[in-house]
Amino acid sequence: MQQRFPSPHWLACLFLVCFATVSLHAAEPLASWNDTAAKAAIIKFVETVTDEDSVAYVPPEDRIATFDNDGTLWTEHPMYTQLAFAFDRVRTLAPQHPEWKTQQPFKAVLENDLQAVAASGKKGLVELVMATHTGITTEEFEAIVTDWFKTARHPRFKRPYTQCTYLPMVELLEYLRANDFKTFIVSGGGIEFMRPMTMEVYGIPPEQVVGTTIETKFEIQDGKPVLMRLPKIDFIDDKAGKPVGINKFIGKRPIAAFGNSAGDREMLQWTAAREGATLKMLVFHDDAQREYAYGPANGLPDSLFGTFPQDLMDEAKQSDWVVISMKNDWKTIFAPEKD
């Protein structure tokens, strides 16, 4: 009996169907998110504001999304990454400052006493930043930061800090940009500490980073114009400073805002006050096994960094803000480590 083979046309159709199915699966948005209410809220919001037939349609030029950095896009425990950088700078500069052996908060840094550093409060942290981040040009500081990121490792995860970013949030950034959103970082961290790495790590260019700034001064050194970093705070981009920074540096109110702590409350409030559809989300650190769990909203003591008080959780529930559970909403926390 003659064996019959499928026609070339039938095989071509089968190939196209299979290829389309594979492509559709590969293009699935937010692949590292579980299929929970948080993921559904993101997709529904994006589909709504990008639908030209929707009354909630937002033109691309107004699709502004702002993201906190520490604790929202990458880990902030056991301390903020920039504070880890400042600690290393203190150790590097200590031979030039023998007085630091007995002077707080430098003594606490040299003894690796994080509790004592925290006890020094905002005043102590400012002293550390002023001593380790200033007195050099902006170019010199950028080079120091860039070199530090190449070698510094997170004490628990033993990987570069730039690989301690949350894969679900990186996917979210990419998903929003694929739908013509413009993504900004709005962080309490130093703007010139973040800018050297944000494009490579998040796909966010330096001009779309808003952060705390120190004063700089134009000078001519050896016939070359430079900007000197002065030991004086210019602008603190935290809490009520975040809406101010958004207005000052972005010039448009966001339609989506993402944070993780009490320092982001005002940014979400500012976003929520906009007319039309908005998305407000808070990353909740409740996964001690894969990352960290901390804060009163977890029934735990207040944390030194990234405070998430119970009243913030209450406000989120009352105000229709979406709380992202790291434990329940994310399939994975970090991307596989790169060589």
C-alpha positions in Angstrom: 0.0 0.0 0.0 1.3 3.4 -0.9 2.3 5.5 2.1 0.7 9.0 2.2 2.6 12.0 3.6 1.2 15.3 4.7 1.2 17.9 2.0 3.8 20.7 2.1 0.9 23.2 2.6 -0.4 21.3 5.7 3.1 21.1 7.1 3.6 24.9 6.6 0.3 25.7 8.4 1.3 23.4 11.3 4.7 25.1 11.5 3.1 28.6 11.6 0.6 27.6 14.3 3.4 26.1 16.5 5.7 29.1 15.9 2.9 31.5 16.8 2.2 29.6 20.0 5.9 29.6 21.0 6.2 33.3 20.2 3.1 34.1 22.2 4.5 32.3 25.2 7.9 33.9 24.8 6.2 37.3 24.7 4.2 36.8 27.8 4.5 39.9 29.9 5.8 39.7 33.5 6.9 36.1 33.2 8.5 36.0 36.7 5.2 37.1 38.3 2.7 34.7 39.6 -0.9 35.0 38.2 -2.2 37.0 41.2 -4.2 40.1 41.6 -1.0 42.3 41.5 0.0 41.1 38.1 -3.6 41.4 36.8 -3.8 45.0 38.1 -0.7 45.9 36.2 -1.8 44.4 32.9 -5.4 45.8 33.2 -4.0 49.3 33.9 -1.6 49.2 31.0 -4.2 47.8 28.6 -6.7 50.5 29.7 -4.5 53.6 29.4 -3.1 52.4 26.0 -6.5 51.7 24.5 -7.4 54.6 22.2 -11.1 53.7 22.5 -11.0 53.9 26.3 -12.2 56.9 28.2 -9.1 56.4 30.4 -6.7 56.5 27.4 -3.4 58.4 28.1 -1.3 59.6 25.2 2.3 58.3 25.2 3.8 61.7 26.1 1.9 61.5 29.4 2.7 57.9 30.3 5.1 58.7 33.1 6.0 56.0 35.6 8.2 56.7 38.7 10.1 54.1 40.7 11.8 54.3 44.0 15.1 52.4 43.9 16.2 51.0 47.3 13.9 48.2 48.3 11.7 48.7 45.2 14.1 47.8 42.4 17.0 46.2 44.3 17.6 45.0 47.8 18.1 47.5 50.7 19.1 45.2 53.5 21.2 44.8 55.6 21.8 48.4 54.6 21.3 50.7 51.7 23.7 50.0 48.9 25.0 53.6 49.0 25.7 53.3 52.7 27.7 50.1 52.0 29.7 52.2 49.5 30.2 54.9 52.1 31.4 52.3 54.6 34.0 51.1 52.1 35.1 54.6 51.4 35.6 55.3 55.1 37.8 52.2 55.3 39.8 53.4 52.2 40.2 56.9 53.5 40.8 56.0 57.2 44.7 56.0 57.0 44.4 59.7 56.1 42.2 60.4 59.1 43.6 58.8 62.3 41.0 60.8 64.3 38.2 58.6 62.9 39.4 55.8 65.2 37.7 57.6 68.1 35.2 59.9 66.3 31.6 58.8 65.7 30.1 57.7 63.4 33.4 56.8 61.7 34.5 54.7 64.7 31.3 52.7 64.4 32.0 52.1 60.7 35.6 51.0 61.3 34.3 48.6 64.0 31.4 47.4 61.6 28.9 48.4 64.3 25.7 49.0 62.2 23.6 49.7 65.3 25.9 52.5 66.4 25.8 54.0 62.9 22.0 53.9 63.0 22.0 55.5 66.4 23.9 58.5 65.0 20.7 59.3 63.1 20.4 61.5 60.0 23.2 63.7 61.3 25.6 60.8 61.4 24.7 59.6 57.9 25.1 63.0 56.5 28.6 63.2 58.1 29.5 59.9 56.4 28.3 61.1 53.0 30.0 64.4 53.3 33.3 62.8 54.3 33.2 60.2 51.6 31.4 61.7 48.6 32.7 65.2 48.4 35.9 67.2 47.9 36.4 65.6 44.4 35.1 66.4 40.9 32.0 64.8 39.5 34.1 62.8 37.1 36.3 61.5 39.8 33.3 60.5 41.9 31.7 58.7 38.9 34.9 56.7 38.3 35.1 55.7 42.0 31.5 54.6 42.0 31.9 52.7 38.7 34.9 50.8 40.0 33.2 50.0 43.3 30.2 48.4 41.5 32.6 46.2 39.6 34.1 44.6 42.8 31.6 45.1 45.7 29.5 42.1 46.7 26.3 41.8 48.8 27.2 40.3 52.1 24.4 37.7 52.1 23.9 36.9 48.4 27.6 37.1 47.4 26.8 38.7 44.1 27.4 42.2 42.7 25.0 44.7 44.0 24.0 45.4 40.4 22.8 41.8 40.3 20.7 42.2 43.4 17.9 43.8 41.4 14.4 42.3 41.5 13.8 40.4 38.2 10.0 41.0 38.4 10.5 44.8 38.7 13.0 44.8 35.8 10.4 43.0 33.7 7.8 45.6 34.8 10.1 48.4 33.6 10.5 46.6 30.3 6.8 46.0 30.0 5.9 49.6 30.6 8.5 50.9 28.1 7.2 48.4 25.5 3.9 50.2 25.9 5.4 53.6 25.4 5.8 54.6 29.1 8.7 56.7 30.1 10.3 55.2 33.3 12.0 57.3 35.9 13.8 56.6 39.1 12.8 58.9 42.0 14.9 57.9 45.0 16.2 59.2 48.2 19.6 57.9 47.1 22.3 60.1 45.7 21.6 61.0 42.1 25.3 60.7 41.1 25.7 57.4 42.9 22.8 55.9 40.9 23.4 57.4 37.4 26.6 55.4 36.6 24.6 52.1 36.7 21.0 52.8 35.9 21.2 52.4 32.1 23.0 49.1 32.2 20.9 47.7 35.1 17.4 49.1 34.5 17.5 50.5 31.0 16.9 54.0 32.5 19.3 56.7 31.2 21.0 59.1 33.6 18.7 62.0 32.6 15.7 60.0 33.9 17.1 59.6 37.4 15.9 61.9 40.2 17.6 61.7 43.5 19.2 63.5 46.4 21.8 66.0 45.3 24.7 67.8 46.9 25.9 71.2 45.8 28.5 71.5 43.1 30.7 74.3 42.0 32.2 75.2 38.6 36.0 75.6 38.7 38.9 75.8 36.4 41.6 73.3 37.4 44.9 73.1 35.4 43.1 74.9 32.6 40.2 72.4 32.5 36.6 73.2 33.6 35.3 70.8 36.4 32.4 70.5 38.8 33.5 70.1 42.4 31.3 68.2 44.8 30.9 70.4 47.9 30.2 69.2 51.5 26.7 70.6 51.5 23.3 69.0 50.8 21.4 70.7 47.9 18.1 68.7 47.8 16.8 65.6 49.6 14.6 63.5 47.4 12.7 61.6 50.0 9.2 61.6 51.5 7.6 65.0 50.8 10.6 65.9 48.7 9.7 63.3 46.1 6.7 65.1 44.6 8.8 68.3 44.7 11.6 66.5 42.8 9.1 65.0 40.3 7.7 68.5 39.5 11.1 70.1 39.4 13.0 67.6 37.3 10.3 65.7 35.3 7.6 68.4 35.0 4.7 66.0 34.8 2.7 64.1 37.3 3.1 60.3 37.0 0.2 58.1 36.1 2.0 55.1 37.8 4.3 55.1 40.9 6.1 52.3 42.7 7.7 52.3 46.1 8.2 50.1 49.2 8.3 52.3 52.3 7.1 55.3 54.2 9.5 57.3 52.2 7.4 56.7 49.1 4.0 57.6 50.6 3.9 61.2 49.3 4.9 60.1 45.8 2.0 57.7 45.7 -0.4 60.3 47.1 0.8 62.8 44.5 0.2 60.2 41.7 -3.2 59.3 43.1 -4.4 62.9 43.0 -4.1 63.0 39.3 -7.4 62.9 37.3 -7.9 59.7 35.4 -6.5 56.2 35.7 -3.5 55.7 38.0 -1.6 52.8 39.3 0.0 52.9 42.8 2.0 49.9 44.1 4.2 49.1 47.1 6.6 46.2 47.3 6.2 44.4 50.6 9.2 42.5 51.9 7.6 39.4 53.4 10.0 36.7 52.1 12.7 36.0 54.6 13.8 32.8 52.8 14.5 34.3 49.3 15.2 37.9 50.4 14.1 39.6 53.6 11.1 40.1 55.8 10.9 43.3 57.9 8.8 46.1 59.4 5.8 46.5 61.7 3.4 45.6 58.9 5.0 42.1 59.0 4.4 42.0 62.8 8.2 42.5 63.2 10.2 45.3 64.9 10.8 48.4 62.9 13.7 48.1 60.5 16.7 50.4 60.3 16.1 50.8 56.5 13.0 50.7 54.4 10.4 51.3 57.1 6.9 49.9 56.2 4.7 50.9 59.2 1.3 49.5 59.8 -0.3 52.9 59.0 1.2 52.7 55.5 -0.4 49.3 55.0 -3.7 50.7 56.3 -3.5 53.7 53.9 -2.7 51.3 51.0 -5.9 49.3 51.7 -8.1 52.4 52.1 -6.7 54.2 49.0 -6.7 51.3 46.6 -3.0 51.0 46.4 -1.7 47.6 45.3 0.6 45.9 47.8 3.0 43.5 46.1 3.8 40.4 48.2 7.3 39.3 47.3 6.4 35.9 48.8 3.1 35.4 47.0 3.3 37.5 43.8 6.8 36.7 42.5 7.9 33.4 41.1 11.5 34.4 41.6 13.4 37.3 43.2 16.7 37.6 41.3 17.7 36.7 37.8 20.4 34.0 37.6 23.8 35.4 38.4 25.9 36.5 35.4 29.6 35.7 35.1 
